[in-house]
């Protein structure tokens, strides 16, 4: 399942490859962070409106994270990029990386064409 990124010019672009999926995940994490901050500062009425939006954005982030984990690597450079990105996600506490995501990440490394 391909995802679409909105570019700075407003046009949708299909995300393919490890670099695009990592960029899409970073974008999704920024949305989660932004809505989370708004929720923390919101009054009761506004919080009731933001809550469902935050849930939807968090679900989207999880989907994009799984896609990034599953994306096949084309070469050793992409393998290193994915490994470093997921290492930062886990070590810096940016988001919760599920066990299933880690399995898919490792599986994508095994399928590296040699």
Backbone bond lengths (Angstrom), bond angles and torsions (degrees), N, CA, C in turn:
res aa  C-N    CA-C-N  psi(-1)  N-CA   C-N-CA  omega(-1)  CA-C   N-CA-C  phi
1 X - - - 1.437 - - 1.515 108.71 -
2 X 1.295 117.61 117.48 1.456 122.61 -179.46 1.518 109.48 -83.57
3 X 1.309 115.45 149.25 1.451 120.16 175.95 1.513 108.08 -111.39
4 X 1.312 115.99 161.66 1.459 120.10 -179.68 1.519 109.26 -116.28
5 X 1.301 115.55 135.81 1.454 122.37 174.98 1.520 108.42 -106.42
6 X 1.289 116.65 140.74 1.464 120.20 173.05 1.518 107.14 -90.73
7 X 1.299 116.33 119.82 1.456 121.03 -179.65 1.523 109.68 -79.41
8 X 1.319 115.49 171.59 1.459 119.91 -179.04 1.524 112.29 -61.93
9 X 1.328 116.64 -23.53 1.466 118.73 178.18 1.534 111.78 -86.04
10 X 1.336 117.04 1.08 1.450 121.27 175.94 1.507 115.01 90.49
11 X 1.324 118.22 -7.15 1.454 121.38 179.92 1.522 110.21 -84.79
12 X 1.334 115.80 144.18 1.456 120.62 177.66 1.511 109.21 -79.84
13 X 1.324 114.58 144.10 1.455 120.46 -179.19 1.521 107.82 -138.89
14 X 1.310 117.63 133.49 1.453 121.47 -179.72 1.518 109.81 -71.78
15 X 1.327 115.54 134.53 1.460 120.61 179.67 1.520 109.00 -87.98
16 X 1.298 116.59 119.96 1.450 121.71 176.53 1.512 107.88 -131.94
17 X 1.283 115.75 145.70 1.440 119.88 177.85 1.521 112.56 86.14
18 X 1.301 113.78 164.55 1.452 121.82 -175.67 1.523 111.25 -63.95
19 X 1.309 117.80 -43.97 1.462 121.31 -177.00 1.526 110.62 -61.14
20 X 1.311 117.27 -45.73 1.464 121.10 -179.45 1.520 111.66 -65.63
21 X 1.321 117.32 -38.82 1.461 120.23 179.91 1.524 111.52 -69.59
22 X 1.314 117.48 -37.53 1.468 120.09 175.84 1.526 109.51 -65.07
23 X 1.320 117.08 -42.16 1.469 120.36 177.29 1.527 110.78 -62.32
24 X 1.330 116.69 -41.14 1.462 120.35 178.61 1.524 110.71 -64.11
25 X 1.330 116.87 -38.39 1.461 119.46 179.15 1.523 111.14 -68.37
26 X 1.308 117.00 -40.56 1.468 119.84 177.92 1.529 110.27 -62.08
27 X 1.331 116.26 -39.10 1.461 120.88 177.36 1.532 110.39 -63.94
28 X 1.323 116.82 -43.54 1.467 121.23 179.02 1.531 110.89 -63.72
29 X 1.326 117.00 -39.69 1.464 120.33 178.14 1.527 111.05 -65.24
30 X 1.317 117.03 -36.50 1.469 120.59 178.35 1.529 110.35 -64.54
31 X 1.340 116.62 -38.77 1.468 120.32 177.03 1.524 110.64 -63.24
32 X 1.330 116.13 -44.27 1.466 120.36 179.78 1.524 109.94 -61.53
33 X 1.312 116.14 -45.22 1.460 120.29 -179.42 1.530 111.27 -62.62
34 X 1.316 116.48 -43.60 1.462 120.76 -179.14 1.530 111.54 -62.54
35 X 1.333 115.87 -48.53 1.468 118.56 179.76 1.524 111.39 -67.42
36 X 1.318 117.15 -34.75 1.464 120.32 177.48 1.520 111.79 -62.47
37 X 1.316 116.40 -42.05 1.471 119.95 176.85 1.521 111.28 -64.11
38 X 1.335 116.16 -42.63 1.469 119.70 178.27 1.517 111.06 -62.22
39 X 1.330 116.84 -39.52 1.463 121.19 179.96 1.521 110.60 -64.69
40 X 1.309 117.21 -39.93 1.462 120.77 -178.57 1.528 111.88 -66.35
41 X 1.322 117.49 -28.62 1.460 121.66 -177.79 1.525 112.80 -98.17
42 X 1.317 117.16 -4.87 1.463 121.15 -173.25 1.525 112.16 -80.83
43 X 1.308 114.11 152.83 1.458 121.46 171.99 1.531 107.88 -79.11
44 X 1.319 117.34 174.18 1.464 122.16 -174.53 1.528 113.42 -56.51
45 X 1.315 117.20 -46.74 1.471 120.44 -176.84 1.519 111.19 -65.85
46 X 1.322 116.03 -44.51 1.465 119.66 179.68 1.525 110.87 -69.29
47 X 1.332 117.16 -36.88 1.464 121.23 179.04 1.526 111.22 -62.13
48 X 1.322 116.33 -35.53 1.469 120.23 178.10 1.526 111.39 -64.88
49 X 1.326 116.69 -29.53 1.464 120.29 177.80 1.532 111.92 -82.31
50 X 1.311 116.28 -35.95 1.467 120.38 -176.78 1.525 111.32 -75.51
51 X 1.329 117.27 -32.92 1.464 121.31 -176.49 1.519 114.43 -51.70
52 X 1.336 118.70 -53.37 1.467 119.73 179.16 1.532 113.22 -63.59
53 X 1.344 115.95 -34.80 1.467 118.96 176.86 1.521 110.22 -64.06
54 X 1.323 116.19 -42.65 1.460 120.44 179.49 1.524 110.84 -63.03
55 X 1.326 117.00 -41.00 1.461 120.26 177.77 1.528 111.03 -60.29
56 X 1.327 116.92 -42.89 1.467 121.06 -179.57 1.523 111.13 -66.54
57 X 1.327 116.76 -41.32 1.459 120.46 -179.55 1.528 110.08 -68.22
58 X 1.328 117.30 -36.83 1.466 120.27 177.56 1.532 110.94 -66.30
59 X 1.322 116.67 -36.97 1.464 120.15 177.07 1.525 110.21 -65.99
60 X 1.331 116.94 -40.69 1.468 120.78 177.25 1.527 110.73 -62.88
61 X 1.331 116.46 -40.90 1.468 120.59 178.92 1.522 110.57 -61.51
62 X 1.318 117.30 -41.13 1.460 120.85 179.54 1.527 111.24 -64.06
63 X 1.330 116.57 -38.53 1.469 120.87 178.79 1.529 110.12 -65.14
64 X 1.321 116.23 -45.89 1.463 120.24 -178.93 1.530 110.45 -66.18
65 X 1.333 116.26 -38.06 1.471 120.05 177.50 1.532 110.45 -61.81
66 X 1.328 116.50 -42.49 1.468 120.54 179.42 1.523 110.09 -65.40
67 X 1.341 117.27 -40.82 1.460 120.54 178.12 1.524 111.17 -62.98
68 X 1.322 116.43 -40.23 1.466 119.98 178.35 1.526 110.20 -65.70
69 X 1.314 116.75 -38.59 1.466 120.06 179.12 1.527 111.11 -67.15
70 X 1.326 116.65 -37.22 1.460 121.39 -176.24 1.522 113.46 -81.60
71 X 1.302 117.72 -18.96 1.465 121.00 -174.16 1.524 110.99 -58.32
72 X 1.316 116.76 129.07 1.467 119.06 179.14 1.529 110.81 -69.13
73 X 1.305 115.38 144.54 1.465 120.30 177.87 1.520 108.91 -94.05
74 X 1.318 115.72 139.30 1.464 121.05 -177.20 1.521 111.79 -89.61
75 X 1.329 116.07 -28.16 1.458 119.21 -177.84 1.526 109.83 -154.82
76 X 1.319 115.79 -178.52 1.455 121.35 -176.84 1.532 110.81 -66.63
77 X 1.304 118.10 -33.00 1.477 120.97 178.55 1.527 110.94 -61.62
78 X 1.322 117.40 -45.24 1.458 120.48 178.29 1.517 110.88 -66.64
79 X 1.323 117.23 -36.56 1.457 121.14 176.96 1.523 110.00 -59.88
80 X 1.323 117.33 -47.75 1.460 121.40 179.10 1.515 111.34 -62.67
81 X 1.332 116.65 -40.94 1.455 120.84 -179.30 1.532 110.79 -61.86
82 X 1.325 116.46 -46.83 1.462 120.10 179.42 1.512 111.02 -64.14
83 X 1.321 117.10 -44.01 1.462 121.04 -178.75 1.526 110.64 -61.60
84 X 1.318 116.91 -44.69 1.465 120.62 -179.78 1.523 111.29 -66.95
85 X 1.322 117.21 -38.86 1.457 120.15 -179.40 1.524 110.37 -64.62
86 X 1.316 117.50 -48.48 1.456 119.82 -179.18 1.526 111.43 -68.85
87 X 1.316 117.70 -30.63 1.453 120.32 174.87 1.533 109.97 -62.73
88 X 1.346 116.89 -44.17 1.465 120.47 177.59 1.517 111.52 -64.42
89 X 1.327 117.50 -39.12 1.459 120.13 178.05 1.524 110.75 -58.53
90 X 1.310 116.23 -45.23 1.461 120.51 -176.63 1.529 112.37 -75.48
91 X 1.318 117.59 -42.29 1.464 120.47 -174.55 1.521 113.21 -76.41
92 X 1.310 117.99 -30.69 1.463 120.94 -177.73 1.518 112.93 -94.15
93 X 1.323 117.02 -1.90 1.456 120.28 179.29 1.512 114.09 66.69
94 X 1.332 117.50 27.78 1.466 120.97 -178.29 1.516 111.98 -67.83
95 X 1.326 116.52 -35.30 1.459 120.59 176.00 1.521 107.98 -160.08
96 X 1.310 115.65 164.02 1.459 120.44 177.89 1.519 108.84 -82.86
97 X 1.329 115.71 122.00 1.456 120.73 177.71 1.521 106.85 -97.64
98 X 1.318 115.74 118.18 1.461 121.42 -178.56 1.521 111.16 -70.75
99 X 1.331 114.75 157.93 1.459 120.55 176.43 1.523 110.02 -61.00
100 X 1.326 117.35 -38.75 1.465 121.24 179.23 1.526 111.24 -63.18
101 X 1.337 116.20 -36.39 1.470 120.04 176.41 1.520 110.62 -63.67
102 X 1.321 116.56 -41.35 1.472 120.12 179.23 1.522 111.32 -65.58
103 X 1.319 116.77 -38.99 1.462 119.63 176.86 1.521 110.95 -62.54
104 X 1.324 117.02 -44.38 1.463 120.60 179.02 1.525 110.61 -65.43
105 X 1.319 117.06 -37.70 1.459 121.44 177.75 1.525 110.43 -60.56
106 X 1.319 116.38 -49.24 1.465 120.03 179.55 1.520 111.42 -65.51
107 X 1.322 117.27 -37.37 1.470 120.64 178.25 1.525 110.79 -62.85
108 X 1.330 117.13 -36.62 1.463 119.99 179.26 1.525 110.96 -67.99
109 X 1.324 117.28 -28.49 1.463 120.45 177.74 1.530 111.17 -73.75
110 X 1.317 116.65 -33.78 1.457 121.06 -179.28 1.525 111.04 -66.97
111 X 1.324 115.88 -33.10 1.458 120.59 -176.97 1.536 113.34 -83.61
112 X 1.326 117.19 14.33 1.473 121.18 -179.66 1.523 109.56 -62.42
113 X 1.337 116.63 122.69 1.459 118.97 178.26 1.532 109.81 -70.76
114 X 1.297 114.68 131.81 1.482 119.23 -178.34 1.512 110.92 -108.18
